[in-house]
Amino acid sequence: MSQLRDLVEITAKSLVDNPNAVNVVEIEGEKTIVIELRVEKGDVGKVIGKQGRIARALRTILSAMGRKQNKRVVLEILE
C-alpha cells in the first residue's frame, strides 16, 4: 500500500461515524495518481468539512507528497 492511500484512509476513518464503510482506491497513471475515497452518504459532509476545509487540507498534503514523485494527485470523494 502506498503512503498516499494510507494517509487518506486513516484520516477518513477517524472522521466518519462508520469507519468500516470507508473504501480507498488508488489509481496510478503515468503523470497522475487518482485517489477515490468512498464513504457512506451521511458521512460525506464530515470528510469534506465546513466550506470544504478538511477536503482542501487533505488535497494540499496529497499534492505536496505527489510532488516528491513528480506526479499530480487528485482526491475524489464519492458516496
Backbone torsions as a table, in degrees:
resi	resn	phi	psi	omega
1	MET	NA	149.0	-177.7
2	SER	-91.3	162.1	178.5
3	GLN	-64.6	-37.2	-179.5
4	LEU	-61.9	-48.3	-179.0
5	ARG	-62.3	-45.3	-179.5
6	ASP	-61.3	-43.5	-179.9
7	LEU	-59.1	-47.2	-179.2
8	VAL	-64.6	-43.8	-177.3
9	GLU	-64.2	-47.7	-179.1
10	ILE	-63.6	-43.6	179.9
11	THR	-63.6	-46.9	-178.4
12	ALA	-64.0	-42.7	-179.3
13	LYS	-63.6	-30.5	179.6
14	SER	-77.8	-16.9	-177.0
15	LEU	-95.5	-31.6	-170.7
16	VAL	-89.3	164.1	177.3
17	ASP	-76.4	-34.8	-177.8
18	ASN	-117.2	85.9	-177.0
19	PRO	-64.6	-21.8	179.6
20	ASN	-70.0	-19.7	-178.2
21	ALA	-87.8	-3.4	-179.2
22	VAL	-76.1	129.7	179.4
23	ASN	-134.7	125.2	-178.6
24	VAL	-121.0	126.4	178.8
25	VAL	-121.8	132.2	178.5
26	GLU	-109.5	125.3	179.0
27	ILE	-116.7	113.6	-175.7
28	GLU	-102.6	125.4	175.7
29	GLY	-108.2	-167.0	-177.2
30	GLU	-68.1	-45.9	-177.6
31	LYS	-120.5	-3.4	-174.7
32	THR	-134.0	144.0	172.0
33	ILE	-118.1	122.8	178.1
34	VAL	-105.2	126.7	177.7
35	ILE	-113.5	117.4	179.3
36	GLU	-98.9	122.5	178.8
37	LEU	-110.9	117.7	177.8
38	ARG	-110.6	129.3	176.1
39	VAL	-134.3	169.4	177.3
40	GLU	-64.7	156.3	-176.6
41	LYS	-55.1	-41.8	-178.3
42	GLY	-72.0	-16.1	-177.5
43	ASP	-98.0	-4.0	-177.1
44	VAL	-60.3	-43.7	-179.4
45	GLY	-62.2	-34.1	-179.6
46	LYS	-69.1	-34.1	179.9
47	VAL	-76.9	-34.3	179.9
48	ILE	-76.4	-41.0	179.6
49	GLY	83.5	170.4	179.8
50	LYS	-65.1	126.3	-178.8
51	GLN	54.2	27.3	175.7
52	GLY	75.6	17.6	-174.4
53	ARG	-64.4	-44.5	-177.8
54	ILE	-66.7	-45.2	179.1
55	ALA	-61.2	-41.6	-179.9
56	ARG	-65.0	-41.2	179.3
57	ALA	-64.4	-43.3	177.8
58	LEU	-60.6	-44.6	-179.7
59	ARG	-63.1	-37.7	178.9
60	THR	-63.3	-46.2	179.5
61	ILE	-63.4	-44.2	-179.2
62	LEU	-63.1	-41.0	-178.7
63	SER	-68.3	-34.4	176.6
64	ALA	-65.6	-41.4	178.0
65	MET	-67.3	-36.1	179.5
66	GLY	-67.4	-32.1	179.7
67	ARG	-61.9	-31.0	177.6
68	LYS	-61.8	-32.0	180.0
69	GLN	-96.4	6.1	-175.8
70	ASN	57.0	40.8	178.8
71	LYS	-130.7	152.7	176.2
72	ARG	-91.4	134.2	-178.5
73	VAL	-112.7	129.7	179.6
74	VAL	-118.5	127.8	176.6
75	LEU	-104.9	121.3	176.3
76	GLU	-111.6	123.6	178.7
77	ILE	-101.4	116.8	-176.0
78	LEU	-119.2	158.9	176.4
79	GLU	-111.6	NA	NA
